[in-house]
Amino acid sequence: MDNEIPERLFKQNLDKILSEKEIRFAGFVNMQGDLVEGQFREDVVPFENDEDQKRVFRELAIRISTRKNFDFSMGAVKYSASRREKLVMMSFPLKNIILLITTEPSVNIDRLAYKIIQILGKDWSQFHGE
């Protein structure tokens, strides 16, 4: 199986994901921490400037890489979430890329994660893990 996710899936999935009202930002970040495709919901004002956003992407890639060290004993990460005062940040590792989502702080994390996995559908299960 090829390790690359077809680029057509990025935009297609982002449009579906951003239709969820709680989502502030959705984007695909590569393992070097570069944003491949992503955007904020139209009415959202980002909390970070462009440079800080890039730093968030780089740190996310490092955290995902570090977590892979425990896949052999605990299994692969399906998604990860952190609840902050102003937002919730969720990440979904997809082989060689990461789906990063930020949401409003009131979101039900597990319910939204389930919706995201449903949106990604077979694409998520096909490309998740090694």
C-alpha positions as CSV (number, residue, x, y, z in Angstrom):
1,M,0.0,0.0,0.0
2,D,1.2,3.5,-0.9
3,N,2.1,5.7,2.1
4,E,0.8,8.9,0.4
5,I,-2.7,10.3,0.7
6,P,-4.0,11.5,-2.6
7,E,-4.0,15.3,-2.6
8,R,-7.6,15.4,-3.9
9,L,-8.7,14.0,-0.5
10,F,-7.3,17.0,1.4
11,K,-9.7,19.7,0.0
12,Q,-12.6,17.3,-0.3
13,N,-12.4,16.3,3.4
14,L,-11.7,19.8,4.6
15,D,-14.9,21.1,3.1
16,K,-16.9,18.4,4.9
17,I,-15.1,18.9,8.2
18,L,-15.5,22.7,8.2
19,S,-19.2,22.2,7.7
20,E,-19.3,21.2,11.4
21,K,-20.3,24.4,13.3
22,E,-18.0,23.9,16.3
23,I,-14.8,23.8,14.2
24,R,-12.6,26.9,14.0
25,F,-9.8,25.5,11.9
26,A,-9.0,22.3,10.0
27,G,-5.8,21.5,8.2
28,F,-3.5,18.8,7.0
29,V,0.1,19.1,8.4
30,N,3.0,17.0,7.1
31,M,5.5,15.3,9.4
32,Q,7.9,18.2,9.0
33,G,5.3,20.6,10.4
34,D,4.3,22.3,7.2
35,L,0.6,23.1,6.5
36,V,-0.3,21.2,3.3
37,E,-3.9,22.4,3.1
38,G,-6.1,24.1,5.7
39,Q,-8.2,27.0,6.6
40,F,-10.2,28.8,9.3
41,R,-13.9,28.9,9.2
42,E,-14.9,32.2,7.5
43,D,-16.1,34.0,10.7
44,V,-13.1,33.0,12.9
45,V,-10.4,35.3,14.0
46,P,-7.2,33.3,14.8
47,F,-5.7,33.5,18.2
48,E,-2.2,33.2,16.8
49,N,-0.3,35.1,14.2
50,D,1.1,33.3,11.1
51,E,4.5,32.6,12.8
52,D,2.9,31.2,15.9
53,Q,0.6,29.0,13.8
54,K,3.7,27.6,12.0
55,R,5.3,26.9,15.4
56,V,2.1,25.0,16.5
57,F,2.3,22.9,13.3
58,R,6.0,22.0,13.9
59,E,5.4,21.1,17.6
60,L,2.4,19.0,16.6
61,A,4.5,17.0,14.1
62,I,7.1,16.4,16.8
63,R,4.5,15.2,19.3
64,I,3.0,12.8,16.8
65,S,6.4,11.4,16.0
66,T,7.2,10.9,19.6
67,R,3.9,9.1,20.3
68,K,4.7,6.6,17.6
69,N,7.4,5.2,19.8
70,F,4.7,3.6,21.9
71,D,2.6,2.2,19.1
72,F,4.2,-1.3,19.5
73,S,3.0,-1.6,23.1
74,M,-0.2,0.5,23.3
75,G,-1.4,0.5,19.7
76,A,-1.6,3.4,17.3
77,V,-3.1,6.7,18.3
78,K,-6.5,7.1,16.8
79,Y,-6.8,10.8,17.8
80,S,-5.6,13.1,20.5
81,A,-7.3,16.1,22.1
82,S,-6.4,18.8,24.5
83,R,-9.0,21.1,26.0
84,R,-7.8,24.7,26.6
85,E,-9.6,27.7,28.0
86,K,-10.2,29.2,24.5
87,L,-10.3,26.2,22.2
88,V,-10.0,22.4,21.9
89,M,-7.2,21.1,19.7
90,M,-7.5,17.7,18.1
91,S,-5.1,15.7,16.0
92,F,-5.7,12.6,13.8
93,P,-2.5,10.9,12.6
94,L,-2.9,9.7,9.0
95,K,0.3,7.8,8.1
96,N,2.5,10.6,6.7
97,I,0.2,13.5,7.5
98,I,-1.8,14.8,10.4
99,L,-5.3,16.3,10.4
100,L,-5.3,19.1,12.9
101,I,-8.6,20.6,14.1
102,T,-9.3,23.4,16.5
103,T,-12.8,23.9,17.9
104,E,-14.9,26.0,20.2
105,P,-14.2,25.1,23.8
106,S,-17.7,23.8,24.4
107,V,-17.4,21.0,21.9
108,N,-18.1,17.4,22.9
109,I,-14.7,15.9,22.0
110,D,-15.7,12.3,21.6
111,R,-18.8,13.1,19.6
112,L,-16.8,15.3,17.2
113,A,-14.0,12.8,16.9
114,Y,-16.5,10.2,15.9
115,K,-18.0,12.6,13.2
116,I,-14.5,13.4,11.9
117,I,-13.7,9.7,11.6
118,Q,-17.0,9.1,9.8
119,I,-16.2,12.0,7.4
120,L,-12.7,10.5,6.7
121,G,-14.3,7.1,6.3
122,K,-12.4,4.5,4.5
123,D,-9.7,7.0,3.7
124,W,-8.9,7.3,7.4
125,S,-8.9,3.5,8.0
126,Q,-6.9,2.9,4.8
127,F,-4.2,5.4,5.7
128,H,-4.1,5.3,9.5
129,G,-1.2,3.4,11.0
130,E,1.6,1.5,9.3
